[in-house]
Amino acid sequence: MLSQEWMLDLITDLRGVAEKQAMFQLAEQLDDTLLIAAREIRQTAACQDVTSGEDDLAGVFPRTVAERDRP
């Protein structure tokens, strides 16, 4: 899972740049993309954890997404 977390960081960075450039529709789309990527990473981790006996998925979602206020 750690090897895939860089994707979440990249999407978060792209979202920040889009927002700074007043590309609000793109920023909103990247929010959705971030959630989808986090879900898929979590699912991949869950599949791997079943075979290794682990089930802790805490920390998959970046703090910025978890704390973000959505209208």
Secondary structure as GFF3:
##gff-version 3
##sequence-region A 1 71
A	DSSP	three_ten_helix	2	4	.	.	.	ID=ss1
A	DSSP	alpha_helix	5	20	.	.	.	ID=ss2
A	DSSP	alpha_helix	24	52	.	.	.	ID=ss3
A	DSSP	alpha_helix	63	67	.	.	.	ID=ss4
###
